[in-house]
Amino acid sequence: MKLRLHLFEFEDQAWFPSVIRAGMMDYLRFMTSHLGIYQPLVPVLREALQQTQQLHVLELGAGAGGGTDGVARALGQLPGLADLRVTLTDLYPQPSAWQSIRESSGGQIDYEITPVDATAVPAHLTGFRTIFSAFHHFTPAAAEAILADAVRQGAGIGVFEGAGKHWHEILLAWTILPIMQVMATPFMPPFRLSRLFFTFIIPLIPFCTIWDGTVSILRMYPTDRLLALACKADLGGKFEWRAGKVKHWSGSQVTYLVGWPKKA
């Protein structure tokens, strides 16, 4: 699917009730972690870390987390990456959600409590930059600015989306995934009465999740657009860029763009 429509998502709206947003983020974090959506990216990230000689991953736009924990554990078990560390950041930090991730990771994953703008990352926050499930939220101008900031600071970067941008993924968002959401809701940590109420009594959380999931796929950048954004952000040709898709065990795909400074 080459079509890209920048429609609105509920979770992006300032007026959107935080209790509904929290329920949606809980679900996305739970499913991403338990289904291992980003596990196929381990070889891609391993090469990127080797190319940049980094043992620190700086996750931008981390939201409620959930994209990195399983991948970080898998990477940490590989030769030479036992000391890998991850720092979660966001323009709107969520330390209450990140605290449990830090504890369950045994300290491998930490977080930055101050706001971090992905288009202008403070120089003291170093490491290989990643963006999981969030790059589609940015307009082309903002997406290009994120990549340009990485080039300007000589920081490797990878952007990852948990879909391959196919029409059948929209069908899944309307059918199978809502059923999975309803079934999983009682078991999602942390326990929230509000999540149960707005799932089973007034089903705003499932409805908004279906809408945002559909729009997310329509907003995703296909691989050729990702490379085009990278080329515009890197007019001097300082970085090596790669884009592609890898297959998840379920048959779905994960889309990626990675870039790092060329060796002299």
N, C-alpha and C positions, 0 to 999 in steps of 0.2 A: 504494500500500500504506500504510494508516494504522496497521497493527499495529506496536507497538514492544515488543520483548522485550529486557531487559537481561541477556542471557546472558553467560557468561564467555568471554574471549578468552585464548589462551595467552600472548600477549605482555604481558598485564597482570599475570601472576602472578610474584611475587618468586622462586619456586623454578624458574621456567622457564629451561633452559640458555641462557646468553648466546650460545653458538655457533649455536644454532638461531634465536634471535631475530635475530642479526646477518644470517644468511642470508635470513630473511624480509624484513628491512628493506632489504637490498641489492636484492632483487627488486622491492619496491614502489617504491623510489627510481628504479631503472632503467626500469621500465615507465611510471611517472608522467612522467618526463622525456622518454623517447623517443616516447611516444604523445601528448605534449602535452595530457594530461588536463585541465589547468586553463587552457589558452589561451583558451577561450570566455569566461573571466571578465575578460579584459583591459578591456573597456568598463565593466564593473561597478566594477572597482577604480579605473579612471581617474576615474570620476565621484566615487567616495568620496574619493580623494586631492584632487580639485579642491574638493569641498565642505569638506574639513577643512584645505585649504591645506598639505598635508603633502608632503614629499619624502623621508620616512623611514618605512619599514614595519618594525614590530616583530612578528616571527613568534613566537607562543607555541606550546608543545608541538610543536616542530619535529621531534622524533625524529631520524632520520638525515638529514633534509632531503629535497629532491627536489620539493617542491610549488611552491617559489617561483622557482627559477632561470630557467626558461623564461618565466614570467610577468614577472619583473623585467626580463629582456632586452627583451621586447616593450614593456613600459611605458617603459623608458628610451629607446626610439626615437621616442616620441611627443613632439610639441611641448610644451615646458615641463617635461618630466620627465627630461631628460637627466642631471640630477644625483641621480636617485633612488637611495637606498641602503636596504639591508635588513640587519637584525640578527636572527640566529637565536637563540632561547632555548628552554630546556626545564628542567623540574624535575630531569631527569637529563641534563645536558649530554653531548654526544658530539663533542668537539673533533676526535677522530681522523677522524670521518666528515665533519665540517664543513670541515676544512682544505682538502680537495680542491675543495669547492664554492667556497670563498673564492678559491682560486687560479684555477679555471676561469672565475670571474666577473670576473676582473681587478680585484678589490677592491670591486665593487659590493655583494657580499654578505659580511658579516662575522658574528661571533658573540660572544655573552656567555658567558664561561667559568664564571661562578657560577650556581648553581641559581636558576631563576625560577619562582615559583608563579603560574599563570595567574589564580588567584582573588585574588591580592594582589600585583600587579606593583609593584616599587619605583618611586617617583615619578621617579627620575632616568632611567628607561627610557621615553622619550617616543616618539611616532610613532603612525601608524595601525596598530592591532593586527590581526593575522590569525591564524587557526587553520585549517590545511589537514589534512584527513583525520583529525582527532583529536577533534572535538567529540562524536562519538558515544560516546567512551570515558567521558564524564562522566555521572554520575547527574543527574537533573533539578535537584536542589539545588545540585550543584557547577556545572552549566551556567549556572544562574541567577546564581550568585555570580560567575562569570567576566564575564557581561554587566553585572552590577551594579557591579563594580569599574571597568569601563570608563566607565560612566555617572558614578560617583562622582568619577573623575579627569578627566572631560570628554574622554576619548580615543575617537576613532572606532574601530569594530571591525567585522571581517568574519569570518564562519565559513563554511567551504567544505568540502563533501563530494563526492568524485569519483564519485557515483552519483545516480540519481534515485529510489532506493528502489522498485524494481519487482521482481516475481517473476522476470522473465526474466533479471535481473542475477544472481540466485542460480544459475540454470541455467548461465549463463556461467562463474560461479565454480567450478562442478563439472565443466565440460567443456572449453571453449576455453582459458580462462586457465591451467589446469595444463599443457596442451600447450605454450603459449607460454612458461611458466616453465621447463620442461625444455629447450626449444630455446634460450632466452636465457642460461641459467645459465653455460655456458662462456665467454660474452663479457662478463659483468658485471665491472666494476672495483669494488674491487681484487680481484685473483686470490686465491682462498682454497681450499686443498685441502679444508678442512672443508666448504665449501659443496658441492663436487663429491661428497664422500663421503656427506653427508646428503641429497643429492638423488638420486644414481644407485645407491648401494649400500644405504643405509638411508634411504628417502625420507621422513624426518621433516619436512624443510622444506616440500615440496609439500603433505603432509597437513595440517600446521598452518596453512599459508597458505590452503588451501581452507576449513578450519574457521573461521579468523578472518575471512576474507573474507565468508563466509556470515553470521556473527554481526554483523559490521560493518553489513551492510545491514539486518538485523533491529533493530539498536540505533539506527540513524539516526533523527533527529527529522524528521518531515515538515514542510513549510513552515508549516502552521498551528500546530504545536507550537512551532516556532522563534519565531514571532511571539508566541505566548502566553508563552513564557519571557521574551522581550524586554519585554513589557508588565509582567510581574511584577517584573522587574529595574529598570524605569524608571517607578515609580509616579507620579513627578512630571511625566511627559511631557516630559522635557528633550531627548529624542532623536527624530530621525526614523528610522523603521525600514522596511526593505524586505526581502521574502523572495521567492524564486522559483527557477526552474530555467532553465538554458541548455543548448543542445544541443551535444554534441561531434561532430566530423566522422564518427565511427564510428556515430553514431546514439544513443549513450548520452547521459546527462544529467549535469549538475553542479548540485548543490543549494547555495543560498547564503542567508545572512542578513547584511545590512549595516546599520549604524547610525552616525549622527553627530549632534553637538549641533545643535539647531535654532538658526538665526540669530536674533539679537534683532530 
